[in-house]
Amino acid sequence: MKHKSRLSKQQESDKFRQLARDHWNVELGECVKASQNHTFLVNNGTGERFVLRVTPDPNDKRSESIELEVALLEYLYEHKLPVCRAIQSSITSSAIVRSDGSLILCLFRFATGEPIVYTDWTWITNREIVIGLGRWFARLHQLTRRFVQEQPVLAARARYWTTIHDGILASVEVDEHDKKLISDPAYFGIIHGDVIASNYYWDSTMKLPCVYDWDELQQSWFLYDLSAPIWGVIILEKAGSPIDQSVVPQANSELYTTWLIDGYQSDGDKSIVDRAALQRMITIRRELYKRFCRQALAELSIEHPVAQFCKFMADFFDNEEK
């Protein structure tokens, strides 16, 4: 989890700014996310927007998975799934730029559509949006199954689900039914891994979300993908808003799950969702948040951008387990 830079924040920003200019002729803007990666808004002076992601990789463990991510995004884009593809460097003609051997930079196109306003709760109460998200998941999983068949060597680079976040789920208990499905490509394959409200825009013209932030791309159960947004609604329902701890009466995880499944089952190969299996995936998702947030609080300063959220989640788990 930890990554300590030898540069000051200002030195880092200056360095990233120059790399963005050199490789893509764009100007670095605001840092919008600073956790395991740093994510910056970027523009090219014509009003077109981009996102620059800087991934610490001091031990050279991320190159292969990021190469897969870039190739898969291009594949999904070519097959009309709304995603934010990466842009090649004008110097190297690669969409992946390494700096000093310890950082990986990627520039992505900005999402289409409109941002999700988290606290207006439309993303959980508007049936069309939830159905659209379910349809997007279905198309993603159809396409990643095809991608695995067409490019098996590249697809094999996807990190296994137990290795994400430094192996925090390596010891989690898995039901025997789910263990058996790991070898079945109809149920287990490449997923996004982190489709939450902050990781997509809503494109009303396509009636689909445009999903970004693929840093947790992984090999896992397809239903584990669906567990991410469902878990977000469960937290709102049980604990309130992580922003101000206020009650969210609009949060109805059962209705949200039904709509999401309806969308998932309505598209493409009309996969039937096993509700019991989905519930087991939600249980694993819960364990991810519990372990990650507790470990983060032990490592991070209280001023860190994710510390407040992790404190909220840790308090929730503590209260639930009393």
Sequence and secondary structure as in RCSB ss.txt:
>XXXX:A:sequence
MKHKSRLSKQQESDKFRQLARDHWNVELGECVKASQNHTFLVNNGTGERFVLRVTPDPNDKRSESIELEVALLEY
LYEHKLPVCRAIQSSITSSAIVRSDGSLILCLFRFATGEPIVYTDWTWITNREIVIGLGRWFARLHQLTRRFVQE
QPVLAARARYWTTIHDGILASVEVDEHDKKLISDPAYFGIIHGDVIASNYYWDSTMKLPCVYDWDELQQSWFLYD
LSAPIWGVIILEKAGSPIDQSVVPQANSELYTTWLIDGYQSDGDKSIVDRAALQRMITIRRELYKRFCRQALAEL
SIEHPVAQFCKFMADFFDNEEK
>XXXX:A:secstr
     SS HHHHHHHHHHHHHHHH  EEEEEEEESSSEEEEEE SSS EEEEEEEE TTS SHHHHHHHHHHHHH
HHHTT  B  B   TTTS S EEETTTEEEEEEE  SSEE  GGG HHHH HHHHHHHHHHHHHHHHHHHHHHHH
 HHHHTTSEEGGGHHHHTTTT    HHHHHHTT TTTEEEE     GGGEEEETTTTEEEE   TT EEEEHHHH
HHHHHHHHHHHHHH  TTT    TT  HHHHHHHHHHHHHHSTT     HHHHHHHHHHHHHHHHHHHHHHHHHS
 TTSTTHHHHHHHHHHHHHHH 
